[in-house]
Amino acid sequence: MKTEADNSHIILFDGVCNFCNYWIGFIIKHDKESIFKFAPLQSEKGKQILNKLNLNEILYDSIIMISKDTVHKKSSAVFEIIKHLKGFIRIFILFKYLPQALTDFIYDVLAKSRYNLFGKRKNCRIPASDEIERFL
């Protein structure tokens, strides 16, 4: 899949999830090299990327990270993202060595309860003026 962000890693996320939006802000803050680009799954660009990847089912409960031609979902996406960040968050990469079935199960439990625990927005995140270039 070729995009205008070929040298970047693209993160597709649930744009109305407060928990997801918190972590997108965290990633932006800790992505010192600006390698990540973002798009809400609900946005036209997000839907367009999903279609190009033949991921037409609704995946709003999964973060998706695309790096070149590789698509990572759920806990695999989280670990790929952490790998590129700086700071204390990198300690969590150790969980990558647990069985993926277990880390995906934990991811799914949190994903299913995220709106109840953290709330939901009416609309997708609108990037701040200093973040605009990071969003597709």
N, C-alpha and C positions, 0 to 999 in steps of 0.2 A: 504494500500500500504506500503510495507516494502522497505526501502532504506538503503543505508549505512549511512544516516544522520537521523536515527530514533529519536534521541534526539534533533534534530534541526528543525527549520522551514525552508522550502524550498521556495525560491522566484524565479519564472520564469518570465523573462522580455524580452522585445524587445531589442535584443543585438545590433541592428544597429541604434537605436534611441538615439540621443544625450541627449535629456531630460531624458529618462529612465536611461541612463548610469550615468548622473550626480547624480540622486537620489540613484542609487546603491552605488556610491561612498560615498554619504552622509550617507546611512544606515551603510555601513562598518565602517565609522568613528565613528558613534554614537552607534553602537552595541557593547558595552563594554564587554559583556559576550560572544560574538561570537556565538549567538544562530542561526543566519541565515546562510544558505548555498544558493548559487546562481547558476542558469543555464540560459543562453539565450534560449528563445523559439525556435530559429532557430538551436540550437546545436543538436547533436545526442542525448545527455543526456536529453535535454529539450523535444525533440520529443518522446523519450522513456518514460519519465514520463507522458506526455500527453496521450500516448497510454495506459499506465497502468491505468490511470484515466478515460479511455473512453472519452477523450476530443480530438477527432480526427479532429474537425473543426479547421481551422486556427484562432488562438486567438492572433495574434501579436499585436492587439490593446488593449490588457488587461494584466495587471499585475496579476499574480496568486500567491497566498501564500498558501502553504500546511502545515498544522500543524496536525500531526498524521493522522487521517483519514478524516479531514475536509479540504475542498477546498474553498478558498475565491477568488473572482474575483472582478475586478474593484474597486469601492470605499470601498467595504467590506474588500478587501485585504489591501488597504491603511490604513484603521483604525486598522486592526489587527497588521500591521507592526508598526504603530505609538505607539500602546499600549506597545510595548516591548522596545522602545527607551528611551533614557534619554535626558533631556534638553528642550529647548523652543518648540521644535516640538510637544511636548505632548499637547500643547494648542489646536491643531487642532483636537484632539479627540472629542472636543465638537460638531463638525459637524456630528459626528456619530448619534446624536440624532435628526437630520433632517430626513425626510422621505428618504428611500433608493432610491426611484424612482428619487428624486431630486438630490441626491449626485451622482448617476449613470449617470444621464443626464449631469451633469457638467463634470464628468469624461469623458463621451463619446465625448463631445464637444472638450475638450482639447486633447483627444486621436486622434480625426480625424484631428486636425490641428497641431499636434506636429512636424511633419517633416517640414512643412512650417514655423513654428515659430522658431524651434530650430535646424533644419538640421538633416541629416541622414549620417551615416558612410557607407563605402563600405563593411566593414566586422564587425563581432561581436567583442565586447570588449575582449581584451586580458588582463587577470588579471596581475597586477604588481606582482613582486616576493613575496612581503609580503602579497598578497591576494590569492595566488594560493590554499592554503588549504581551502579557503572559497567557492571555485567553484567546482561544481560536474563535 
